Amino acid sequence: MSLTAIGLVIAATIGIGLFGLRISRTTSDFYVASRAVSPRWNASAISGEYLSAASFLGVAGLVLVNGADMLWFSVGYTTGYLMLLVLIAAPLRRSGAYTLPDFAETRFESAVVRRICSCLVVGIGTLYLLPQLRGAGLTVHTVTGAPPAVGAALVAVIVVINVAAGGMRSITFVQAFQYWLKLTALAAPIFVILIAWRSSGHPIGVLESLQGAGAEWAEPLSKAGGRDHPLYATYSLLLALCFGTMGLPHVLVRFYTNPDGRAARRTTVVVLALLGAFYLFPPLYAILGRSFAPELIDGSADTVVLELPGRIFPGTAGDLLGALVAAGAFAAFLSTSSGLTVAIAGVIDQDLLRNRLNRMTGGDYLAVNSFRIAALLAILIPYLLFNLTGALSLADTVGLAFAVAASTFCPMLVLGIWWRKMSVVGAASGLVVGGVAAITAVLVNVIGPPQSGWPKALIGQPAAWTMPLAFITVIVVSKFTPHKIPRGTARSMVRLHTPEAVDVDRGLPHP
């Protein structure tokens, strides 16, 4: 039954994507949906691609194993959009860029900064794609017993079909549909459990589970989760999640699809509401898992959302609810993977592929075809590498991607938008220093992290030192290189902060 539900999600995803193909014709359609997506529609699509494997499966697994301390993941994921709303949403849309490297080149007038940004987009996107593929493999393995590589390959093939078919316009429809499917898939089983408990006339263990888990996890923050230096780890995690969101390439590219800066702000407000509603539910699965699936604590904790309905309702009811959850989980992998693939493909196409293809064909190669080849490369590389996530949980792996984003693009965007004295050398230095520090921590985590003490804490959650290091590097280097401030800085700042109703070129309102 779960396999049938996954098949229906795949069919719906491909069908909606092919519909997008009918209305995707121009380069602007493929990159930014012709900047014509309404705030409500865009908010559903952003929420759909943002709620990844870590949100659907990983948060519940972490709370199940480590207790209430891991609720900070839900808080941080949501708060990140508040930071994005306050600091960069409208100016980023006003920049008129297609991608993050486009923004960097426009603001800093430097091909070097653009190339660094391109490498980071590919690196962060690939790191974020790995847990999506791993989650897909985990879901298919749990449902069918097939090897995890099968589920990962299935997601990769579907994503390539959708992205190559219609680009951003196509996946906007797909991701909006998938958000509401994911919310329904998480919420419906919980409501059914509570209704069954209330109508049965006797407890089925749910109330006791809620009360027992609350007492068990009511421990000081400094002891929760059993991690080394958990207070540091908690604050470092919050920094990564709150400020890493604005550095995620698949999130930022969405704001280029809004008609104007005001629409970008309205979109972000709606996203906050949609994410808040979704994150109410994963902790409930973890709490119930303590009573109904305690053996998962020492095993596959990330599968608690998939297995819980069948544990509580043996038989047909459990199978139906389990099928719904499996469908929602697969939608989570597809939507996030699609957004990441579009972001990575845009950079590969513009900065690495199209010029070479044009030289080979005498300049006759179509941009749309180049984008499609880039989309294939964007998902193929992570598929070949997805086993490298090792023993890290889904949410932990995504947390490291947030740490890299917070240590690279966050300083560049915040200071680049709000500080006119930022120099080209300062921007490049901050990206390199923050990127090297954070990526080194990621590699150590994957290869073999320290086993205890401060080294384990600092490497496991690096954002608390890598992000300040990047900010300090940008400020100090910029102070020592004032002659490297871009000549067009004043004009760029006016464009970023002037409402679209005012003509920047003439300083007059649009007619």
N, C-alpha and C positions, 0 to 999 in steps of 0.2 A: 504493500500500500504506500509506503514511504517512497519507494522507487517510482511509482506512478505519479505521486505528487511532484517529485523532482522533474520528471518528464514533462508534466504540465507547465512547470515554471520555465523550463528550457524552451518549450514550444511558444509560450506567451512572450518570452524575452525576444526570441528570434522574430516572431510575428510583428511585434511592436517596432523592433529595429528595422525590419523591411519596410514598414510603413514610413519610417523616417527617411528611408532611401528615396521615396517618391518625391519628397520635398527638399532634399539636400542636393544642391547643384553647384553652388559657388564655394570658393575657398573659405569665405567667411562663414558659410553654413557648417563646414567641417570643423573649423577652429573654435568659433564663438557663437554658433547658431544665429548668425547675422545680428547679434546684440539685440534680440527682440523677445527675450523670454520674460514673462511677467513675474513679479515678486513671489506670488503664491505658488505658481508652477515651478519656479526656480528653487524656492525653499524646499519643496518636496523632493526635487531632484538632488539638491545639495545634501539633504538629510539621508536620502537613499544611498548616495555614494560614500558619505562620511561614516555611516553605521556599518562597520566592517566586521570581519570575523572576530576581531578583538571585542567589539561591542556585543555581538549576538551570542557568542559562545565564551569568549575569554574572560569577560568581567564576572560572569557567574562562576566560572571555574576558579578564579583567583579569590573571590569572596568565600567560596566553599572551603578552600584550603587554608587561607590566611586570616579570615575573619573580617570584621567591620573596617579594619584599616584600609582594605582594598576598595571601599566605597569611594575613595578619593579619585579612582579612575573615572567613575561616572560624573563626579563633580567637575573634574578637570577637563574632560572631553567637552562638556557643555560650556564651561566658563571660557574656553578658548574662543568661542564665537563672540562672546561679550568683548574680549580684548580686540578681536578683529573688527567688530562694529565700531568701537570707540577710536581705534588708532588708524586703521588703513582702508576700510571698505570703500568709502566714497572716493578718496584720492586715487586709489588703485584703479577704479573704474574710469576716472577722468583721464588717466594717463593715456588711454587709447591703445594700449598694448594688446597683443594676442597671448603672449606667454611671459613668464618671469624674466627670461633673458631679454625679451623685448623691452620690458620696463627698465631693466638694469642698463641697457645700452642707451635708451632714451634719456634716463636721468643722469648717467655718468659719462656719456659720450665716449665710451671705451669698448673696443672690441675684446680686450683682455678680460674685463669684468664680465662681459657677456659670455665668453667661453667658460669661465669659472662657474658661472651660474648654470650653464647648460650641463656641465659635468655633474653638478650637485643635484639638479633636477632628475637626471637619469639615476644617480646613486640613491637618493631618497625614495624615488618612485619604485625602484627595484627592491629596496629594503622593505617597503610597505607592501609590495606585491607578494613577497615570500610568505607571510602568514595567511594571506588570502588563499593562496594555492594549498598551503598546508591544511587550512581549515576545510577546504573543499575535499581534500583527500581524506581527512578525518571523518567528515560527514558521510561520504560514500562508503568508506570502510565500515563505519558503525551500522549503516543501513543494509549493506549488501555483503560485506566481508571482502570486497575487492581490494587490491593493493591501493595505497594512497595515491600512487602515481596516476592511477586511472581517473580519480576525481579531479586532480590537478590538470590533467590533460583535457578533460571535458570542459572545465572552466576556460582554459586557454583557447580552445577552438571556438567556443561560443562568443567569447569577448572579441576575438579577431573578426568573426563574421559581423557582429554588430558595429564595431568601431569602423572597420573598413567599408561597411555598407553606407553608413550615413554620418559618421563623425559625431560632432557635438550635438547637432540637432536631433539625430537619431537616439543617442543615449539619454538625452534629456527626458524624452517620453518614457524610456525604459526605467530610468532611475526613479522618476516620480511614482510610477506604478509599484516599483519594488519597495519603496519606503512604506507604503500603506500595507503591502503584503507582509513585510517584516513586523510591523507594529501589531497587525492582527495575529500573526503566528505566535508572537510572544504573549500577547494579552489574553487571547481566547482560552488557552489551557488553564491559566491562573484563575480566570473568572469561573470556568467550569468546575475547578477544584473547590473553590469557595462556595459556589452554589450547591454542589453536591453535599458538602459538609453541612450547610445550613438546612437543607431539605431532608437529609437522612434521619434527623432526630438524634444522632449520636456522633461524637467526634470520630474522624477517620485518621487522626494523628496530626492534622494540619495545625490546629490551634496549639497543641502541645509543642509541635516543632517550632512554631514562631516564638512561643514563650521560652522554650529551652535554649534556642539559639540566641535569643536576646540576652539571656542571663550568662550564657557561655562566653559571648563575645563582648560583654560589658567590662572590658579591661582597659587599663591605661594605654594611651597611644604609644608610649615608649616601650610597651611590651608586646603590642599586637603584631601578629604575623610571624613571629619568631625569626625576624631578619636581624642582621648585624646593623647597629645604629639606625633603627627604624624611623626615628624622628627626622634625621637627615634625609633618609630615603623618601619619606613622605613629602617633605618640602621640595626636594629635588624633582620628584615625580610631578608635583603640582606645577612647578616652573615649566617643565617640559611640555605638559599637556596644555597649560594656559597660553603659552607663548609659541609653542611649536605648531599650533593650528594655523597660524598666519604664514607659516613657511612651507606648508604642504602644497605641492604643485597642483594636485587635482582639486584642492579646495579653492585656491586662488584663481585658477582659470575660470571657475564658475562666475566670478564677479565681473569678468569681462563680457559675459553674456547678457547682463542687465542693460536696459536702455540708457540709464544715466546713474549718477552718483546717489541721488535720492532713492531710486529703486533698489540700489545695492544695499542701502541702510535698511529699507523696509524688508528686503529679503532676509537679512541677518536677524531681524527681530522675530520674524516668523520661524526661522530655523531654531532659535533658542526655545521657542514653545514646543516645536516638534521633537527636538532632542530631549527636552525635559520630560515629555510624556513617555518617550521610549525607555529612558533609563530608570523609570520606576520599577520595571519588571525583572531585569536580570538578577538583582539581589534577592528577590523572592524565590527564584529557582534555587539559588544557593542555600537559602535558609531551609527550604523543603528538602533539598538534597542531603542535609545533615541527618535527617530522619529516615528518608526512603532510599538513599543510595550512598551510605557512609563509606563503602569500600572504594568509591571513586576518589576519595581524598588522597589515598596513597597510589592512585593509578591514573586513569584518564579523566582528570577533573574537568577538562574542557568539553567533555561529552555530557555533562549533567543536564543541560537544556534539552538535548536530544533524547536522553533515556528516562527522564523523570515522568512524563505522561504515562508511559507503559508500566512504570513501577507502581504508580498510584491507581491506575485503572487497567488491570489486566483484561485482555479481551479486545473486542471490537472498538469500544470507546477509546481505549488507550492507543490502539493502532491508528484511529482517525486523528486523534490529537497529535500523536507522534509524526504522522505524515504531514500535518500542517506545520509543525515545528521544523521538520526537515526541509520543507519547501521554503520556509522563511530563511533558514540558514543558507540554503543554496542561493537564494536571492541576494543575501548579504555579500557573498563572495563575488557574484556576478556584477553587482552594481559598483562596488568599490574598485574591483579590477578594471571595469570599463572606464571609470573616471581616471584612474591612474594611467591606463594605457593611452588615453587621449592626450593627457598632459605630457607623457614621455614621448609619444609619437610626434607631437607638435614640435618638440625641441629637436629630436633626431632629424625630422624632415627639414626644418629651417636651417639648422646649424651644421648638420653633418652629411645629409643625403642629397638634397635637391641640387645643390651646386655641382656635385660630382655627376649626377645623372644628366644635368643640362650640358655639361662639358662632353659627356659621352655621346649625347644625341644631338648636339648642335643647338641646344636651347629649346628643343621642341617637346621636352618631357612635361606632361601635365602635372600641375601641383597636386591635384587630387590623387593621382596614381602614386606619386611620391609619398603622400601621406599614408596611403594604404600599405605600402612596403614598410614604412616606418612603424606602423601599428603592429605588423607581424614581428618585427625585430623587438619591439617594446615588450611583448609578452613572451617571446621565445627565450630570451636571456634569463628572466626570472624563473621560467619553468625548468631550465637546465640547472638552476642553482637552488631550488626550493628546499632541498634536503639539508642545506647548510644551516638552517635555523636550529638544528640539533635538539637539545632537551629544553630549550626556552619555551615558555608558554606563549600562547597567541598574544595575549595582552602585553606581556613583557617585551616581545619582539616589536610590536607596534610602538610601545613606549620608547624604545631605543630610536625608532624612526622619528618620533616627535622630538627627542633630544637633539638629533642631528639638525632637524629643521629649525629648532629654537636657537641653535648655536651658529647658524649660518644666515638664513634668509630673514629671520626676525630682526637682528641688528641692522641689516642692510635696508629693510623696508621701513622700520620705525625711524631710524636716523635719516635715511634718505628722503623720507616724506616730510619730516618735521625739523631737520637741522640743515640749514643752508650752507654751513661751513664744512660739510663732509667732503673730503677729497677723493679723487679716483684711487689714489694709493691706499687711503684709509679703507675704502670699500673693499678693494681686492685683498688687503691684509686681513681684515676681519673675516672675510669668507674663507680664506685659506687657513688661518689659525684656528678659528672655531670649527671648521670642517675637519681638519686633521685631528684635533683633539677628540671630537665626538666620534668620528669614524674609527679612530684607534680604539676607543672604549668599546665600540660595537664589535670590532674584530676580536678583541680579547674575550668578550662575552661569548662569541660564537666558538672560538678555538679552544678556550679553556680559562674561565675566570678564576680569580683568587677565591680561596675557600672560606676565608673568615676575615674579620677585622675591618679596619678602615679601607684597605685596598679593595675588598669585595664591595663595600658600600659605594665607594667613589667610582668604581668601574661599572657596577650594576646600575647606578642611577647617576649619570655624569652631568646632567644639565645644570646642577647647582654651581658647578665650577667652569664648565665649558661655555655656557652662555655669558656670564659676566666677563670671562676672558675675551670673548669675541667683541663685546661692547667696548671694553677698555682698549682693546687693540685699535678699533676703529677711531675712537676719540683721540688717543695719544698720537697715532700716526697722522691723523688729519691735522692735529695741532702743529705738527712738525713739517707738514707739507701744504701750507696754505696756497702755494703757487700752483698746486695741482687741482684746485677746485675747478670744476667744469665752467667754461665760459657762459654757457646757457643756463646756469643754475637759477638765476632770478626768473627767467621765463618759465623754466620747468616748474618751479614752486608756485608761480601764479596759476599755471594750468592745473596743477594738482589740487589747489585749494579754492579755485574759483568755480561757482556753480555753472552748470552747462548753459543756463539762460543768458550768461554774459559772454559776449564774443571776446575771447582772449586776444585776438589779433588787433581789435580796434578799441577794446575797453568799453564797448557799448552793449546794451541788451540786444538779444536776437530779435528781429522783427516778428 
